Every structure is written in structure tokens, then in C-alpha cells.
Amino acid sequence: MKRALAVEQLKLRRSMVVVVTTVFVVLFIPLLCVGFVAIAKSGGAGAAALKAQAMVVGEGWEAYMGLLGQMVSVAMFIGPGMVVTWAFGREHSDRTFPSLFALPVSRRSIAAAKLVVLAGWGLALIVLLLLGSVVAGLLAGVGPLDDVDLVPRLARLGLAGFLTALLALTIGFVASVGRGYLPALGAMILLTVMAQISVLFGTGGWFPYATPGLYALAGAEGIPEVSALQMLLVPATVGIVAWLTLRWWERAEVV
């Protein structure tokens, strides 16, 4: 297992997919939120201003953190989902999967190492995103910090973002069974759409892929509270799909 972890960590560090995704999430999301808040604050009547005003609720840091919550619920699934798709799908697309049968490390251990390393990267990603968001907000002067309890809001966003990143690990099962990138990308898009639909119908709290996003925005107008049971469905879903992924890797055959 230690060897598998070392190899997967090395792959992650040298992957351009990981580098581009990390830079995109950590830098682009805070800048996008700052830009939307600034456009909404300008009070213009253009298409961009009207769109920003519809998304930004409140003023100052309260508006900024609310918008960040909306972005985190999507970015922390799409970004890590792309990396998970690469990590599991490349073994089939690059035709390296058959060679894994000759290694002294079991395929189950290799899959477990992928999940552990990706989960650790997801945690680092949300921490960097929140730090980058605070720095961007301070530099842009979105408002006085006295207007919002920043630490509790960051903690809530951090938990929501990490849970969303864990949900992205389930895409690895689709990439494995589908033996490539395309099935995983399709599943990622489908789950994102289903999460939005479940929220529209008021059942988002019971759909694990929508639960962290609702938790991140709890307290906002029109957003229902998320119960502890609904939150527990998220790690339960991740655990079940992770077990299915490990089982598939253990029993998979060369096709």
C-alpha cells in the first residue's frame, strides 16, 4: 500500500491536469466572485449587471461569501471530478490497465491509493480556495469584516467543499466500469444536472450530490435547512461507492 501511495502521489504532482485544475479553482473562482460582487454593486442595467444582481444577495462580505457558497458547490465537484476521471480513466485510455496485473501490488491497493491521494488533494484544494478567497476579498475591498462572522462561514464552506470533493471520488467507479473518460464525464454532467433539478423540486436535501451545496447556503432566503441525517447520507454514499470501486478493481479482468 505504501508503494502504491507513493506512486499515485508522484502521478498527482506531475500531472498537468491537476496543476491546471488547482490553478483554475484556487484563482479563478475567487476572482469571479469578486467580479460579480463589483458588477452587482455598480448598479448597471446591462445583461452582465442584471445577472450579477440576481446572483448576489446582500452587501459586502455577506454577499461575497454567499456567492462563494454557490460557486464552491459546483467547482468542488467539477474540478476534482475531472481529476478523478483522469486518475481512473487513464489506466484504460492509455492501455496501462493490463500491466497492473503483473505488479507485486494488488489492484485493490492501487485503487485505494488513488482514492486516498485524491481525497487528500481535495482537502488541500478547498483550503487553498478559501485562503485565496479571503485574500481576494481583502485586496478587492469588498467590505468591512465586521459585517460577517467570517470564521464560521469559512468553516461551513470548508466542510461543504470537502464533502463535495469526496462525492467527486464516486466518478472513479464510472471511469473504472466504463473503462475510460467519456462515461465518467457523462456521469459527472448528469449528476450535476440531477442535483440542480432536485433542489428545484425541494428534495435536494435527500439527494447526496445536492446536500453539501444546500448546507453551504443554509440561512439564505429560500434555502431549506439540512438535517444531520441528510448530511450523513453524503459520507455513506461515498463509502458505498468507494467499496464498489475497490471491489471492481479487485475482480476486474482484461478485456
C-alpha positions in Angstrom: 0.0 0.0 0.0 2.9 2.4 0.8 4.4 1.8 -2.6 1.0 2.4 -4.3 0.5 5.7 -2.3 4.0 6.9 -3.3 3.4 6.2 -7.0 -0.1 7.9 -7.0 1.3 10.9 -5.2 4.0 11.2 -7.8 1.5 10.9 -10.6 -0.6 13.6 -9.0 2.3 16.0 -8.6 3.5 15.7 -12.2 0.0 15.8 -13.8 -0.8 18.9 -15.8 -4.5 18.1 -15.3 -4.0 18.5 -11.6 -2.0 21.7 -12.0 -4.5 23.3 -14.3 -7.5 22.3 -12.2 -5.8 23.6 -9.0 -4.9 26.9 -10.5 -8.4 27.3 -12.1 -10.3 26.6 -8.8 -8.0 28.5 -6.5 -7.5 31.6 -8.6 -10.5 31.9 -11.0 -13.3 31.2 -8.5 -12.3 34.0 -6.1 -11.7 36.4 -8.9 -15.1 35.5 -10.5 -16.8 36.1 -7.2 -15.1 39.5 -6.7 -16.0 40.5 -10.2 -19.7 39.6 -9.8 -19.9 41.5 -6.5 -18.3 44.5 -8.1 -20.6 44.4 -11.1 -23.7 44.0 -8.9 -22.5 46.9 -6.7 -22.1 49.2 -9.7 -25.9 49.0 -10.3 -25.7 48.9 -14.1 -28.6 47.9 -16.4 -26.6 45.7 -18.8 -27.0 42.0 -19.2 -24.0 41.2 -17.0 -25.1 43.6 -14.3 -28.6 42.1 -14.2 -27.2 38.6 -14.0 -24.8 39.6 -11.2 -27.6 41.4 -9.3 -29.7 38.2 -9.4 -26.9 36.1 -8.0 -25.5 38.4 -5.4 -27.7 38.8 -2.3 -26.8 41.4 0.4 -23.8 43.6 0.5 -20.1 43.4 1.3 -18.7 40.2 2.7 -22.1 38.7 3.3 -22.8 39.0 -0.4 -19.3 37.8 -1.3 -19.5 34.7 1.0 -23.0 33.9 -0.3 -21.8 33.9 -3.9 -18.7 31.9 -3.0 -21.0 29.3 -1.5 -22.8 28.9 -4.8 -19.5 28.6 -6.6 -18.0 26.1 -4.2 -20.9 23.7 -4.6 -20.2 23.4 -8.3 -16.4 24.0 -8.6 -15.5 21.4 -6.0 -17.4 18.7 -7.9 -16.5 19.6 -11.4 -12.8 20.3 -10.7 -12.0 17.2 -8.6 -14.3 15.2 -10.8 -12.1 16.0 -13.8 -9.0 14.9 -11.9 -10.7 11.7 -10.6 -11.8 10.9 -14.2 -8.2 11.3 -15.3 -6.8 9.2 -12.5 -9.0 6.2 -13.1 -9.8 6.6 -16.8 -6.2 7.0 -18.0 -5.4 3.4 -16.9 -7.8 2.3 -19.7 -7.4 5.1 -22.2 -3.6 4.8 -22.1 -3.8 1.0 -22.1 -1.8 0.6 -18.8 -4.5 -1.4 -17.0 -3.4 -4.8 -18.3 0.2 -4.1 -17.0 -1.2 -3.7 -13.4 -1.8 -7.4 -13.3 1.9 -8.0 -13.3 2.7 -5.7 -10.4 3.5 -7.1 -6.9 0.9 -4.6 -5.5 -2.7 -5.7 -5.7 -5.1 -3.8 -7.9 -7.3 -3.2 -4.9 -4.4 -1.4 -3.2 -3.7 0.7 -6.3 -7.4 1.8 -6.4 -7.4 2.5 -2.6 -4.2 4.6 -3.0 -5.9 6.6 -5.8 -8.9 7.3 -3.6 -6.7 8.3 -0.6 -4.4 10.6 -2.5 -7.3 12.3 -4.4 -9.2 12.8 -1.1 -6.1 14.5 0.4 -5.7 16.7 -2.7 -9.4 17.6 -2.4 -8.9 18.7 1.2 -5.9 20.8 0.2 -7.8 22.3 -2.7 -10.7 23.6 -0.6 -8.3 25.0 2.0 -6.3 26.9 -0.7 -9.6 28.0 -2.3 -10.8 29.5 1.0 -7.5 31.2 1.7 -7.4 32.6 -1.9 -11.0 33.8 -1.5 -10.2 35.7 1.7 -7.1 37.3 0.2 -9.0 38.3 -2.9 -11.8 39.8 -0.8 -9.4 41.8 1.2 -7.4 43.1 -1.8 -10.6 44.0 -3.6 -12.1 45.7 -0.6 -15.5 44.0 -0.8 -16.5 45.5 2.6 -15.7 45.7 6.3 -15.1 42.4 8.0 -17.3 43.4 10.9 -20.3 42.8 8.7 -19.9 39.0 8.8 -18.8 36.2 11.1 -16.0 35.1 8.8 -14.7 32.1 10.7 -18.0 30.2 11.0 -18.8 30.9 7.3 -15.4 29.7 6.2 -15.8 26.5 8.3 -19.2 25.8 6.8 -17.9 26.4 3.3 -14.8 24.2 4.0 -16.9 21.3 5.2 -19.3 21.7 2.2 -16.4 21.9 -0.2 -14.6 18.8 1.2 -17.8 16.7 1.2 -18.4 17.8 -2.4 -14.8 16.8 -3.3 -15.4 13.4 -1.7 -18.5 12.9 -3.8 -16.4 13.6 -6.9 -14.5 10.4 -5.9 -17.5 8.4 -6.9 -16.9 9.3 -10.5 -13.9 6.9 -10.3 -16.3 4.0 -10.2 -17.9 5.1 -13.5 -14.5 5.6 -15.1 -13.5 2.1 -14.0 -16.6 0.3 -15.1 -16.9 2.4 -18.3 -13.1 1.8 -18.9 -12.4 5.4 -20.0 -13.0 9.1 -19.7 -16.3 9.6 -21.6 -18.6 7.6 -19.3 -17.2 9.4 -16.3 -17.6 12.8 -17.9 -21.2 11.9 -18.8 -22.0 10.8 -15.3 -20.5 13.9 -13.8 -22.7 16.1 -16.0 -25.7 14.0 -15.3 -25.2 14.2 -11.5 -24.7 17.9 -11.7 -28.0 18.4 -13.6 -29.8 16.0 -11.3 -28.6 17.9 -8.2 -30.0 21.2 -9.7 -33.3 19.5 -10.5 -33.6 18.0 -7.0 -33.1 21.5 -5.5 -35.8 22.9 -7.7 -38.3 20.2 -6.6 -37.4 20.7 -2.9 -35.8 17.3 -2.5 -32.2 18.4 -2.7 -31.6 17.6 1.0 -32.2 13.9 0.3 -30.0 13.8 -2.8 -26.4 13.5 -1.6 -24.9 15.3 -4.6 -27.0 18.4 -3.8 -26.8 18.3 0.1 -23.4 20.0 0.5 -24.4 22.9 -1.7 -27.6 23.4 0.4 -25.5 23.2 3.6 -23.1 25.8 2.3 -26.0 28.2 1.6 -28.0 27.4 4.8 -29.7 30.5 6.2 -30.1 32.2 2.8 -33.6 33.1 1.7 -35.4 30.2 0.1 -32.8 27.6 1.1 -34.1 24.8 3.4 -32.1 23.7 6.4 -30.2 20.4 6.0 -30.7 17.8 8.7 -27.9 15.7 10.3 -29.4 12.6 8.7 -29.2 14.2 5.3 -25.6 15.2 5.8 -24.8 11.6 6.9 -26.0 10.4 3.5 -23.1 12.1 1.9 -20.2 10.1 3.5 -22.5 7.0 3.4 -22.8 7.4 -0.4 -19.0 7.9 -0.8 -18.2 4.9 1.4 -20.6 2.6 -0.6 -19.3 3.7 -4.0 -15.7 3.5 -2.8 -16.2 -0.1 -1.7 -17.8 -0.9 -5.1 -14.8 0.7 -6.8 -12.3 -1.3 -4.8 -14.3 -4.5 -5.4 -14.4 -3.8 -9.2 -10.6 -3.3 -9.3 -10.0 -6.5 -7.3 -12.2 -8.6 -9.7 -11.8 -6.8 -13.0 -10.5 -8.7 -16.0 -8.5 -7.6 -19.0 -10.9 -7.0 -21.9 
